[in-house]
Amino acid sequence: MRNTTVLSEITAICPDPIIAVDGKGIISVFNPAAEKLLGYEAAEVVGEMHIRALYSSEADARAVMLTMLSGRLGAPGKLEGYETAILACDGSRIPIRLSASLIKDGDRRGSIGFFHDLTQQKTLEANLKKQSITDDLSGLYNQRYFYSRLSKEMERAKRYGNNVSLICIDLDGFKQVNDRLGHLEGDQVIRRMGQLLLETIRDSDLAFRYGGDEFMVLLPNTDGEHGMSSANRIRESFNAGCFYSPEFAAEGDICLSMSLGVASSDGNEPVDHLIQRADMAMYRAKHAGGDCAVPLQGCADVKASDAEAIA
């Protein structure tokens, strides 16, 4: 393009990255802000690199051009506020907001784009989202997110013919910790519980603080038998690692144990039915003396005494 020298001088003072390409897609302008963002020297790319090399895939590059031509985000031949990602020279993905326009230089055609770095904004959004779904004390997901994820996993189980299992956990004797040692120590127990669950469950599982000293573990693609195995693994890890567990507590001392209830579903039932069955199974474990896991697989296994226990 004949006026690229003038264009380069103008874009050099712009704080946002600006990249222009000729009709063949070869980079013709690469301003200092683009150098800083992407880690390339202008001399490396101008006249040498195709714009496609800055996108993670051919499809991403094509989507930018098709959107620009369609006029969906601006007049035809223009693009305003298109969010995508480009690749830095080290291969890292950088989220950007792109505004671009087709330009003509005599009988030649090209385009010029303004790239606004969204890294800080996306990081802030991710942090805010994490805070909104995380319990501050335990570091686990919170109850609100529990209902959202459980609903999705139930729908997925129903759609694909899989199973989903739920473990309901309650700490037996937790009130003793708060009453005799104070709420600060009680908070420490909750923190240790969060850490223990995160260290014990599989990468595909999700742990939640349901409220107080009650926790839920969601196990996608897991039947009741494997749900019980996971519950017992959690209980054994707790007993081996908690100072107040039955394995360490002397007679008369504070003793903390786990009551765990396990329920599984194929997704063909209301979400609250699965929660209720896991809760009932947990109460059966508690009435059996605690420090155990109990399964409750179907609604037919629910007794009147179970419903009375949690009423």
N, C-alpha and C positions, 0 to 999 in steps of 0.2 A: 504494500500500500504506500502511495507516494508521500503521504503526509505523516508517516509514522514517526519521523524525527520530531516534528512539532508536537504530535500527540504524546510522545514519550516525555517531552519537557513539561507539558501540562500535567500529565498524570503523576509526575515525580513528586509533586507537592501534596498529593492526596493522601490522607492518613489511612484510607482503606485500600486493600489490594485491588488493582485494576489489571485485567488481562484482555488483550485484544488478539484476534486471530484473523488470518486472511481467508480467502475463499476456499482454500484447501484444508482449513482447520489448523494450519501451522501458526504457532504463537508469534505475534509480531510486536507486541508490547507487553512488558512484564515489569511493573513499577517497583520501586524499593519496598513498598509495603507488602507486595506479593513475595518478594525475596525473603523478607523477614518472616512472613507467615509460613511459607512452604519450604524454606531452607535451600532453595536453588539460587544460583547466580543468574542474572538476566542473560549473560553471555552464553550460559549453558543451554538455554531454552529458546531464545529468540531466533527464529529462522531454522530451528533444529527439531523442536518437540511439537508433536501433535497434541491438541487440547485434550484428546481422549485419554492421554497418559495421566492426566490429573484426576480422572474419575476412577472409581473402584471397579467399574465394569463398562462394557460397551453399551449395555442397556441404560445405565445412568446417563451417559453422555447423550445418547439418542433421545432420552426423555426430555432433557433440557431443550434440545433443538425443536422437538415436536411441540412442546408446550409454548415455546417462543413463537413458532409459526401459527399455532392455533389461535393465539390471542386470548387464551383462557385466563391468563394472569396479566392483562394489559392489552393494548391494541395489537393487532397482528404484526409480528416482527419485533415485539417488545416483550419483556419479561420483568415482572415486579414482585419482589418478595418470595422467590422460589427457594424453598429449603431443601438442601441436599448435603452431600459431604464430598470433600476432595482429599486427595492424598498428598501428604508432605513427602519430601525426598527420602525420609526414613521409613516410609510406608504407613505412618500413622494417619488415621482418619480425622479430618477436621470438619466439624459441622459448620455450614455457612448458610447465609441468606444471600441469594444471587439476584441482582437486577441487571438486565442485559438488553442490548438492542442490536438489530442488524444495521450495518452501515454500508454506504457505497462510497467508493473513491473512484470517480470516473466510471469506467465500465467494469470495475472490480467490486467484489462484494466480500464482506467479512462481518465480524461482530465484535462488540466490546462489552465486557462484563465487570460489574462492581461487586466484589466479594466481601461480605461482612462476616467476620469471625463470630460464631455463636458459642464458642467453647465455654465461656464463663456463664452465659445464660443457661445452656443445657446442663452444666454442672449444678447451678443453683436450682433449676427445676427438678433435677434428680434428687438433690438433697432435701428439698421441700417435700417431694413425694415420699421419700424414705421416712422422713419425720412423721408424715401423716399416717403411715401404716405401721409404725414401730412403737412398741412399748418402751418408754425411756428407762425404766428400772431393770428389766430383764434383758433388753436388747433383742427380744423376740418380736415377731409380728403381733399386732394388737387384735382385739376382738372384732373391730369393724372390718379389718382385712380378712379375718378368718371366715366370716360369712360370705364375703365376695369370692374368695378362692375356693371354698367348699362348694358353692353353687356351680362354679365353672367346672370343677373336677367331677361333680355328679353328672353334669350335662355331658362331659367328655366320656365318662364311663358308660352312660346310656347309649351314646352315639356309636361307640366303637366296640361295645360288648365286653368291656373290661370291668374290673372291680376297683373300688376305692375303699380304704379302711381308715378308721378314725380311732385314735387313742385318747381317752380322757384321763387325766392324771390329777390326783388330789394328794396333798401332803398331809399325812396323819401326824398329829402332834405339833403342827406349826403354831398353834395358839400358845403353846408352852414357851416357844422361843420369844414371842412378842411379850408375853406376860412376865416371864422371869428374867429375860436378858435384854429386853427393850426392842423398840421398833427398828433401831439402826442395825441390830444383828439380824432381825427379821428381813430387812432389806438386803443384807448380805447373802442370806439364804436364797432369796429370789434371784439375785444376780448369779449366784453359783448354779442355780437351776437352769437359767438361760444359757450359761456357758456349757453346762453338761449336755443339754439337749442339742445344741449346735454341734458339739463335738461327737455326739453319738449317732444322730440320725443320718440317713443317706443324703446325698446331694439332691436327689429328686424329692425328698420329703420336706415338709414345712412345719415349723414349730411356732406356737402362739401362746401368749399369756392370755388366758380366757377371762381372768379376774381373780384378785386376791392370790390365793395359793393354788389355783386351779389352772391347768395347762391343757392344751390340745395339740396333738401331732397328727397331721394329715399325710396319708401315704397313698399317693396315686398309683394306679396299676398294681394294687396289692390286695390279695385275698385275706380272709380271716386268719388262716393258719400262719401266713407270713406276718400278719399284723400282730399276732400273739408273740411271735419270735422277736419282733422289734420291741414290743412292750417289755418283755422279760430282759432284753438286752439293756434297755433304758434303766430298768429297776436295778439290775446288777451293777451297772455303772454308777448309779446313785449310791448304792450301799457301799461300794468300794471307795468312793471318793468323798462322801459327806461325813464330816466329823461327828454328826449327831445320828448317823444311821444305826440300825440294829447291830451292825458288825463292830461298832466302836463304843456305843453307849453302854455304860455300866448301869446296874440296877439302881433305880432311883434318879438317875440322870435324865436329862431331856433326851427323848428318843424320837427321831423323825423317820418315818417310812413312807412308802408310796402305795397308794391304792390306784390301780390302773384298770380301766374298762376298755374293751376292744369291740368295735362293731364294724361290719363291712356291708357294702351295698353295691348293686349293679347299676345304681342310678335311677331305678324305676320306683322311686318313692320320694315324698317331700323331704327337703333338706332337714327340717326340724325333727323328722322321725329318726334319721340316722344319729343326730346329736342326742336325742332323748335315749336311744338305745345304748350309746356309748356312756352316757351319764348314769343310766341304770346299772350297767355292768360295773362301773366304778363304785357305785354304792354297794353292790354285792361284794366286791373285793373289800370294801371298808368294813362291812358287817361280818366278813370272814376273819377279821382281825388285822387287815392291812398287810403291807409288804407282800402283795401278790397281784397278779393280773388275771382278770376274768373276762371271758368272751361272752357276747350276747349277739347272736348272728341274725335272728329274724324276729319279726313282731310276735310270732307265735310263742317265742321264748320269754315274752314279757309276762310277769305275774302281777297280780293286784298288789302284792306287797311291795313290788318295785315302785309302782306308781305312787303308793302311799309314802315310800321312803323319801322321794324327792319332792313331794307336794309341799 
